[in-house]
Amino acid sequence: MSKTQRRGKQVGMYFARYEKEDVALRLVELDGRPAFAAYVAGAAQPAYFILLAFEHGRVTSIRDFRYVPYLVAEATFTLLDGE
């Protein structure tokens, strides 16, 4: 498993890469946890998920499953962003 740790401004650089791609991130609840569903090029279903962990109101962990797209087929999630 590849694991990279970023802090402060480096976290912003992580999300900046999505600005360069045709990916829309939508807030979802995935197995009872907050996550982003990544929709590529306007697709109806997400291509992958990004799990978020919080502690004291701050994000403490981001697990990006971009290279594990088969998880989407079995995932149960609920959109939380109002659409």
NUTINU-675765 format. One record per residue: residue number from 1; residue in three letters; x, y, z of N, C-alpha, C, O in turn. Coordinates in pm, whole numbers, plus 50000, padded with zeros to 5 digits. Layout:
N
<pt num="NUM" residu="ALA" n_c1="X" n_c2="Y" n_c3="Z" ca_c1="X" ca_c2="Y" ca_c3="Z" c_c1="X" c_c2="Y" c_c3="Z" o_c1="X" o_c2="Y" o_c3="Z"/>
...
***
This chain:
83
<pt num="1" residu="MET" n_c1="50083" n_c2="49883" n_c3="50000" ca_c1="50000" ca_c2="50000" ca_c3="50000" c_c1="50089" c_c2="50124" c_c3="50000" o_c1="50184" o_c2="50133" o_c3="50077"/>
<pt num="2" residu="SER" n_c1="50058" n_c2="50216" n_c3="49916" ca_c1="50129" ca_c2="50342" ca_c3="49909" c_c1="50066" c_c2="50440" c_c3="50007" o_c1="49944" o_c2="50455" o_c3="50011"/>
<pt num="3" residu="LYS" n_c1="50149" n_c2="50507" n_c3="50085" ca_c1="50096" ca_c2="50601" ca_c3="50183" c_c1="50183" c_c2="50727" c_c3="50182" o_c1="50303" o_c2="50721" o_c3="50209"/>
<pt num="4" residu="THR" n_c1="50121" n_c2="50839" n_c3="50151" ca_c1="50189" ca_c2="50967" ca_c3="50151" c_c1="50126" c_c2="51054" c_c3="50258" o_c1="50004" o_c2="51054" o_c3="50274"/>
<pt num="5" residu="GLN" n_c1="50208" n_c2="51126" n_c3="50331" ca_c1="50155" ca_c2="51216" ca_c3="50432" c_c1="50181" c_c2="51360" c_c3="50391" o_c1="50292" o_c2="51395" o_c3="50350"/>
<pt num="6" residu="ARG" n_c1="50077" n_c2="51442" n_c3="50402" ca_c1="50089" ca_c2="51584" ca_c3="50370" c_c1="50030" c_c2="51664" c_c3="50485" o_c1="49938" o_c2="51619" o_c3="50553"/>
<pt num="7" residu="ARG" n_c1="50084" n_c2="51783" n_c3="50505" ca_c1="50033" ca_c2="51872" ca_c3="50610" c_c1="50027" c_c2="52014" c_c3="50555" o_c1="50101" o_c2="52051" o_c3="50464"/>
<pt num="8" residu="GLY" n_c1="49937" n_c2="52093" n_c3="50614" ca_c1="49928" ca_c2="52235" ca_c3="50578" c_c1="49902" c_c2="52259" c_c3="50431" o_c1="49808" o_c2="52202" o_c3="50374"/>
<pt num="9" residu="LYS" n_c1="49982" n_c2="52341" n_c3="50368" ca_c1="49965" ca_c2="52378" ca_c3="50228" c_c1="49976" c_c2="52259" c_c3="50134" o_c1="49919" o_c2="52260" o_c3="50025"/>
<pt num="10" residu="GLN" n_c1="50048" n_c2="52156" n_c3="50175" ca_c1="50062" ca_c2="52037" ca_c3="50091" c_c1="49929" c_c2="51969" c_c3="50067" o_c1="49910" o_c2="51906" o_c3="49962"/>
<pt num="11" residu="VAL" n_c1="49837" n_c2="51980" n_c3="50160" ca_c1="49703" ca_c2="51921" ca_c3="50143" c_c1="49632" c_c2="51993" c_c3="50029" o_c1="49565" o_c2="51928" o_c3="49948"/>
<pt num="12" residu="GLY" n_c1="49645" n_c2="52124" n_c3="50021" ca_c1="49587" ca_c2="52201" ca_c3="49912" c_c1="49641" c_c2="52156" c_c3="49778" o_c1="49567" o_c2="52152" o_c3="49679"/>
<pt num="13" residu="MET" n_c1="49769" n_c2="52123" n_c3="49773" ca_c1="49830" ca_c2="52075" ca_c3="49648" c_c1="49767" c_c2="51943" c_c3="49604" o_c1="49752" o_c2="51916" o_c3="49485"/>
<pt num="14" residu="TYR" n_c1="49730" n_c2="51861" n_c3="49702" ca_c1="49665" ca_c2="51733" ca_c3="49672" c_c1="49534" c_c2="51758" c_c3="49596" o_c1="49510" o_c2="51697" o_c3="49492"/>
<pt num="15" residu="PHE" n_c1="49450" n_c2="51848" n_c3="49649" ca_c1="49322" ca_c2="51875" ca_c3="49587" c_c1="49336" c_c2="51958" c_c3="49460" o_c1="49249" o_c2="51951" o_c3="49373"/>
<pt num="16" residu="ALA" n_c1="49443" n_c2="52035" n_c3="49445" ca_c1="49463" ca_c2="52116" ca_c3="49325" c_c1="49476" c_c2="52029" c_c3="49201" o_c1="49443" o_c2="52074" o_c3="49091"/>
<pt num="17" residu="ARG" n_c1="49522" n_c2="51907" n_c3="49216" ca_c1="49536" ca_c2="51822" ca_c3="49097" c_c1="49401" c_c2="51792" c_c3="49033" o_c1="49393" o_c2="51767" o_c3="48913"/>
<pt num="18" residu="TYR" n_c1="49295" n_c2="51794" n_c3="49115" ca_c1="49162" ca_c2="51768" ca_c3="49060" c_c1="49112" c_c2="51885" c_c3="48974" o_c1="49024" o_c2="51866" o_c3="48891"/>
<pt num="19" residu="GLU" n_c1="49166" n_c2="52002" n_c3="48993" ca_c1="49129" ca_c2="52117" ca_c3="48910" c_c1="49174" c_c2="52098" c_c3="48766" o_c1="49115" o_c2="52154" o_c3="48673"/>
<pt num="20" residu="LYS" n_c1="49279" n_c2="52021" n_c3="48747" ca_c1="49337" ca_c2="52000" ca_c3="48615" c_c1="49270" c_c2="51885" c_c3="48540" o_c1="49296" o_c2="51864" o_c3="48421"/>
<pt num="21" residu="GLU" n_c1="49185" n_c2="51812" n_c3="48607" ca_c1="49119" ca_c2="51696" ca_c3="48547" c_c1="48970" c_c2="51720" c_c3="48536" o_c1="48915" o_c2="51808" o_c3="48602"/>
<pt num="22" residu="ASP" n_c1="48905" n_c2="51641" n_c3="48454" ca_c1="48760" ca_c2="51650" ca_c3="48440" c_c1="48694" c_c2="51558" c_c3="48541" o_c1="48633" o_c2="51456" o_c3="48506"/>
<pt num="23" residu="VAL" n_c1="48708" n_c2="51595" n_c3="48670" ca_c1="48655" ca_c2="51516" ca_c3="48780" c_c1="48571" c_c2="51608" c_c3="48869" o_c1="48615" o_c2="51716" o_c3="48908"/>
<pt num="24" residu="ALA" n_c1="48451" n_c2="51562" n_c3="48901" ca_c1="48365" ca_c2="51635" ca_c3="48994" c_c1="48358" c_c2="51555" c_c3="49123" o_c1="48325" o_c2="51437" o_c3="49121"/>
<pt num="25" residu="LEU" n_c1="48390" n_c2="51618" n_c3="49235" ca_c1="48384" ca_c2="51553" ca_c3="49365" c_c1="48252" c_c2="51590" c_c3="49432" o_c1="48219" o_c2="51708" o_c3="49444"/>
<pt num="26" residu="ARG" n_c1="48178" n_c2="51489" n_c3="49475" ca_c1="48050" ca_c2="51513" ca_c3="49543" c_c1="48055" c_c2="51448" c_c3="49680" o_c1="48102" o_c2="51335" o_c3="49695"/>
<pt num="27" residu="LEU" n_c1="48007" n_c2="51520" n_c3="49780" ca_c1="48008" ca_c2="51472" ca_c3="49917" c_c1="47905" c_c2="51361" c_c3="49933" o_c1="47789" o_c2="51376" o_c3="49894"/>
<pt num="28" residu="VAL" n_c1="47949" n_c2="51248" n_c3="49991" ca_c1="47861" ca_c2="51133" ca_c3="50013" c_c1="47885" c_c2="51076" c_c3="50152" o_c1="47984" o_c2="51106" o_c3="50218"/>
<pt num="29" residu="GLU" n_c1="47791" n_c2="50992" n_c3="50194" ca_c1="47813" ca_c2="50908" ca_c3="50310" c_c1="47836" c_c2="50768" c_c3="50257" o_c1="47751" o_c2="50713" o_c3="50186"/>
<pt num="30" residu="LEU" n_c1="47948" n_c2="50710" n_c3="50290" ca_c1="47988" ca_c2="50578" ca_c3="50240" c_c1="48011" c_c2="50489" c_c3="50361" o_c1="48104" o_c2="50512" o_c3="50438"/>
<pt num="31" residu="ASP" n_c1="47929" n_c2="50388" n_c3="50377" ca_c1="47939" ca_c2="50298" ca_c3="50492" c_c1="47943" c_c2="50376" c_c3="50623" o_c1="48019" o_c2="50343" o_c3="50714"/>
<pt num="32" residu="GLY" n_c1="47859" n_c2="50479" n_c3="50633" ca_c1="47849" ca_c2="50558" ca_c3="50755" c_c1="47958" c_c2="50660" c_c3="50776" o_c1="47965" o_c2="50722" o_c3="50883"/>
<pt num="33" residu="ARG" n_c1="48044" n_c2="50679" n_c3="50678" ca_c1="48156" ca_c2="50773" ca_c3="50690" c_c1="48149" c_c2="50878" c_c3="50581" o_c1="48101" o_c2="50850" o_c3="50471"/>
<pt num="34" residu="PRO" n_c1="48197" n_c2="51001" n_c3="50610" ca_c1="48200" ca_c2="51103" ca_c3="50506" c_c1="48306" c_c2="51069" c_c3="50401" o_c1="48413" o_c2="51019" o_c3="50433"/>
<pt num="35" residu="ALA" n_c1="48272" n_c2="51098" n_c3="50277" ca_c1="48364" ca_c2="51068" ca_c3="50167" c_c1="48331" c_c2="51158" c_c3="50048" o_c1="48226" o_c2="51223" o_c3="50045"/>
<pt num="36" residu="PHE" n_c1="48420" n_c2="51161" n_c3="49953" ca_c1="48392" ca_c2="51221" ca_c3="49824" c_c1="48373" c_c2="51109" c_c3="49723" o_c1="48449" o_c2="51011" o_c3="49724"/>
<pt num="37" residu="ALA" n_c1="48274" n_c2="51122" n_c3="49638" ca_c1="48259" ca_c2="51034" ca_c3="49522" c_c1="48315" c_c2="51112" c_c3="49404" o_c1="48277" o_c2="51227" o_c3="49381"/>
<pt num="38" residu="ALA" n_c1="48404" n_c2="51051" n_c3="49329" ca_c1="48469" ca_c2="51116" ca_c3="49216" c_c1="48401" c_c2="51073" c_c3="49086" o_c1="48405" o_c2="50957" o_c3="49047"/>
<pt num="39" residu="TYR" n_c1="48338" n_c2="51170" n_c3="49022" ca_c1="48270" ca_c2="51147" ca_c3="48895" c_c1="48358" c_c2="51199" c_c3="48782" o_c1="48390" o_c2="51318" o_c3="48778"/>
<pt num="40" residu="VAL" n_c1="48397" n_c2="51111" n_c3="48691" ca_c1="48487" ca_c2="51148" ca_c3="48583" c_c1="48407" c_c2="51185" c_c3="48458" o_c1="48321" o_c2="51108" o_c3="48415"/>
<pt num="41" residu="ALA" n_c1="48435" n_c2="51302" n_c3="48401" ca_c1="48377" ca_c2="51347" ca_c3="48274" c_c1="48225" c_c2="51339" c_c3="48271" o_c1="48167" o_c2="51297" o_c3="48171"/>
<pt num="42" residu="GLY" n_c1="48159" n_c2="51379" n_c3="48380" ca_c1="48013" ca_c2="51384" ca_c3="48382" c_c1="47943" c_c2="51250" c_c3="48389" o_c1="47825" o_c2="51241" o_c3="48355"/>
<pt num="43" residu="ALA" n_c1="48011" n_c2="51147" n_c3="48430" ca_c1="47952" ca_c2="51013" ca_c3="48440" c_c1="47838" c_c2="51011" c_c3="48542" o_c1="47835" o_c2="51092" o_c3="48635"/>
<pt num="44" residu="ALA" n_c1="47744" n_c2="50918" n_c3="48524" ca_c1="47631" ca_c2="50906" ca_c3="48615" c_c1="47669" c_c2="50836" c_c3="48745" o_c1="47605" o_c2="50859" o_c3="48848"/>
<pt num="45" residu="GLN" n_c1="47769" n_c2="50752" n_c3="48743" ca_c1="47816" ca_c2="50680" ca_c3="48861" c_c1="47961" c_c2="50721" c_c3="48892" o_c1="48037" o_c2="50753" o_c3="48800"/>
<pt num="46" residu="PRO" n_c1="47998" n_c2="50720" n_c3="49019" ca_c1="48136" ca_c2="50757" ca_c3="49052" c_c1="48236" c_c2="50654" c_c3="49000" o_c1="48204" o_c2="50536" o_c3="48987"/>
<pt num="47" residu="ALA" n_c1="48355" n_c2="50702" n_c3="48972" ca_c1="48464" ca_c2="50614" ca_c3="48928" c_c1="48539" c_c2="50558" c_c3="49048" o_c1="48593" o_c2="50447" o_c3="49043"/>
<pt num="48" residu="TYR" n_c1="48543" n_c2="50637" n_c3="49158" ca_c1="48614" ca_c2="50595" ca_c3="49278" c_c1="48572" c_c2="50684" c_c3="49395" o_c1="48498" o_c2="50781" o_c3="49377"/>
<pt num="49" residu="PHE" n_c1="48621" n_c2="50650" n_c3="49514" ca_c1="48588" ca_c2="50725" ca_c3="49635" c_c1="48714" c_c2="50776" c_c3="49703" o_c1="48823" o_c2="50721" o_c3="49687"/>
<pt num="50" residu="ILE" n_c1="48695" n_c2="50882" n_c3="49781" ca_c1="48801" ca_c2="50937" ca_c3="49866" c_c1="48741" c_c2="50945" c_c3="50006" o_c1="48652" o_c2="51026" o_c3="50031"/>
<pt num="51" residu="LEU" n_c1="48791" n_c2="50862" n_c3="50098" ca_c1="48740" ca_c2="50860" ca_c3="50235" c_c1="48807" c_c2="50967" c_c3="50319" o_c1="48927" o_c2="50994" o_c3="50304"/>
<pt num="52" residu="LEU" n_c1="48729" n_c2="51029" n_c3="50407" ca_c1="48779" ca_c2="51133" ca_c3="50495" c_c1="48761" c_c2="51090" c_c3="50641" o_c1="48660" o_c2="51030" o_c3="50676"/>
<pt num="53" residu="ALA" n_c1="48858" n_c2="51120" n_c3="50725" ca_c1="48847" ca_c2="51096" ca_c3="50868" c_c1="48866" c_c2="51230" c_c3="50939" o_c1="48949" o_c2="51312" o_c3="50899"/>
<pt num="54" residu="PHE" n_c1="48787" n_c2="51251" n_c3="51043" ca_c1="48789" ca_c2="51378" ca_c3="51118" c_c1="48819" c_c2="51354" c_c3="51264" o_c1="48786" o_c2="51250" o_c3="51320"/>
<pt num="55" residu="GLU" n_c1="48883" n_c2="51453" n_c3="51324" ca_c1="48905" ca_c2="51454" ca_c3="51468" c_c1="48899" c_c2="51599" c_c3="51514" o_c1="48972" o_c2="51684" o_c3="51464"/>
<pt num="56" residu="HIS" n_c1="48812" n_c2="51626" n_c3="51609" ca_c1="48794" ca_c2="51763" ca_c3="51660" c_c1="48763" c_c2="51862" c_c3="51549" o_c1="48811" o_c2="51975" o_c3="51550"/>
<pt num="57" residu="GLY" n_c1="48681" n_c2="51819" n_c3="51452" ca_c1="48639" ca_c2="51907" ca_c3="51344" c_c1="48742" c_c2="51931" c_c3="51234" o_c1="48721" o_c2="52015" o_c3="51148"/>
<pt num="58" residu="ARG" n_c1="48852" n_c2="51859" n_c3="51237" ca_c1="48956" ca_c2="51876" ca_c3="51135" c_c1="48980" c_c2="51744" c_c3="51062" o_c1="48971" o_c2="51636" o_c3="51122"/>
<pt num="59" residu="VAL" n_c1="49011" n_c2="51753" n_c3="50936" ca_c1="49042" ca_c2="51633" ca_c3="50858" c_c1="49176" c_c2="51579" c_c3="50907" o_c1="49276" o_c2="51650" o_c3="50909"/>
<pt num="60" residu="THR" n_c1="49177" n_c2="51452" n_c3="50945" ca_c1="49301" ca_c2="51389" ca_c3="50993" c_c1="49355" c_c2="51286" c_c3="50894" o_c1="49471" o_c2="51247" o_c3="50902"/>
<pt num="61" residu="SER" n_c1="49269" n_c2="51242" n_c3="50802" ca_c1="49313" ca_c2="51140" ca_c3="50708" c_c1="49230" c_c2="51147" c_c3="50580" o_c1="49109" o_c2="51170" o_c3="50583"/>
<pt num="62" residu="ILE" n_c1="49298" n_c2="51128" n_c3="50469" ca_c1="49235" ca_c2="51120" ca_c3="50338" c_c1="49284" c_c2="50991" c_c3="50273" o_c1="49404" o_c2="50974" o_c3="50252"/>
<pt num="63" residu="ARG" n_c1="49191" n_c2="50901" n_c3="50240" ca_c1="49229" ca_c2="50776" ca_c3="50172" c_c1="49168" c_c2="50779" c_c3="50033" o_c1="49046" o_c2="50770" o_c3="50016"/>
<pt num="64" residu="ASP" n_c1="49253" n_c2="50791" n_c3="49935" ca_c1="49212" ca_c2="50804" ca_c3="49796" c_c1="49215" c_c2="50666" c_c3="49730" o_c1="49320" o_c2="50602" o_c3="49720"/>
<pt num="65" residu="PHE" n_c1="49098" n_c2="50622" n_c3="49684" ca_c1="49086" ca_c2="50490" ca_c3="49621" c_c1="49078" c_c2="50503" c_c3="49469" o_c1="49012" o_c2="50423" o_c3="49403"/>
<pt num="66" residu="ARG" n_c1="49146" n_c2="50602" n_c3="49414" ca_c1="49146" ca_c2="50625" ca_c3="49270" c_c1="49189" c_c2="50502" c_c3="49191" o_c1="49134" o_c2="50473" o_c3="49085"/>
<pt num="67" residu="TYR" n_c1="49285" n_c2="50431" n_c3="49241" ca_c1="49337" ca_c2="50316" ca_c3="49168" c_c1="49276" c_c2="50184" c_c3="49215" o_c1="49333" o_c2="50077" o_c3="49193"/>
<pt num="68" residu="VAL" n_c1="49161" n_c2="50193" n_c3="49280" ca_c1="49087" ca_c2="50076" ca_c3="49324" c_c1="48941" c_c2="50093" c_c3="49282" o_c1="48851" o_c2="50089" o_c3="49366"/>
<pt num="69" residu="PRO" n_c1="48917" n_c2="50111" n_c3="49152" ca_c1="48782" ca_c2="50143" ca_c3="49105" c_c1="48679" c_c2="50032" c_c3="49124" o_c1="48559" o_c2="50060" o_c3="49122"/>
<pt num="70" residu="TYR" n_c1="48722" n_c2="49910" n_c3="49141" ca_c1="48626" ca_c2="49800" ca_c3="49156" c_c1="48547" c_c2="49810" c_c3="49288" o_c1="48445" o_c2="49743" o_c3="49302"/>
<pt num="71" residu="LEU" n_c1="48592" n_c2="49891" n_c3="49382" ca_c1="48517" ca_c2="49909" ca_c3="49507" c_c1="48382" c_c2="49975" c_c3="49483" o_c1="48288" o_c2="49953" o_c3="49559"/>
<pt num="72" residu="VAL" n_c1="48371" n_c2="50054" n_c3="49378" ca_c1="48247" ca_c2="50125" ca_c3="49348" c_c1="48133" c_c2="50027" c_c3="49321" o_c1="48019" o_c2="50053" o_c3="49360"/>
<pt num="73" residu="ALA" n_c1="48162" n_c2="49917" n_c3="49257" ca_c1="48058" ca_c2="49820" ca_c3="49220" c_c1="47983" c_c2="49767" c_c3="49342" o_c1="47865" o_c2="49736" o_c3="49333"/>
<pt num="74" residu="GLU" n_c1="48050" n_c2="49755" n_c3="49456" ca_c1="47988" ca_c2="49698" ca_c3="49576" c_c1="47951" c_c2="49803" c_c3="49679" o_c1="47894" o_c2="49769" o_c3="49783"/>
<pt num="75" residu="ALA" n_c1="47981" n_c2="49927" n_c3="49654" ca_c1="47960" ca_c2="50033" ca_c3="49753" c_c1="47815" c_c2="50076" c_c3="49762" o_c1="47744" o_c2="50083" o_c3="49662"/>
<pt num="76" residu="THR" n_c1="47772" n_c2="50106" n_c3="49883" ca_c1="47643" ca_c2="50167" ca_c3="49909" c_c1="47670" c_c2="50305" c_c3="49965" o_c1="47735" o_c2="50319" o_c3="50069"/>
<pt num="77" residu="PHE" n_c1="47620" n_c2="50406" n_c3="49897" ca_c1="47647" ca_c2="50543" ca_c3="49941" c_c1="47525" c_c2="50630" c_c3="49922" o_c1="47434" o_c2="50597" o_c3="49845"/>
<pt num="78" residu="THR" n_c1="47525" n_c2="50743" n_c3="49993" ca_c1="47416" ca_c2="50840" ca_c3="49986" c_c1="47476" c_c2="50976" c_c3="49957" o_c1="47569" o_c2="51018" o_c3="50024"/>
<pt num="79" residu="LEU" n_c1="47422" n_c2="51045" n_c3="49856" ca_c1="47469" ca_c2="51179" ca_c3="49825" c_c1="47429" c_c2="51274" c_c3="49937" o_c1="47317" o_c2="51267" o_c3="49986"/>
<pt num="80" residu="LEU" n_c1="47521" n_c2="51362" n_c3="49978" ca_c1="47495" ca_c2="51456" ca_c3="50085" c_c1="47497" c_c2="51600" c_c3="50040" o_c1="47471" o_c2="51690" o_c3="50119"/>
<pt num="81" residu="ASP" n_c1="47528" n_c2="51623" n_c3="49914" ca_c1="47544" ca_c2="51762" ca_c3="49868" c_c1="47418" c_c2="51823" c_c3="49811" o_c1="47425" o_c2="51926" o_c3="49744"/>
<pt num="82" residu="GLY" n_c1="47304" n_c2="51763" n_c3="49836" ca_c1="47178" ca_c2="51825" ca_c3="49800" c_c1="47131" c_c2="51808" c_c3="49658" o_c1="47030" o_c2="51868" o_c3="49621"/>
<pt num="83" residu="GLU" n_c1="47198" n_c2="51732" n_c3="49578" ca_c1="47151" ca_c2="51713" ca_c3="49438" c_c1="47098" c_c2="51574" c_c3="49419" o_c1="47055" o_c2="51539" o_c3="49309"/>
***
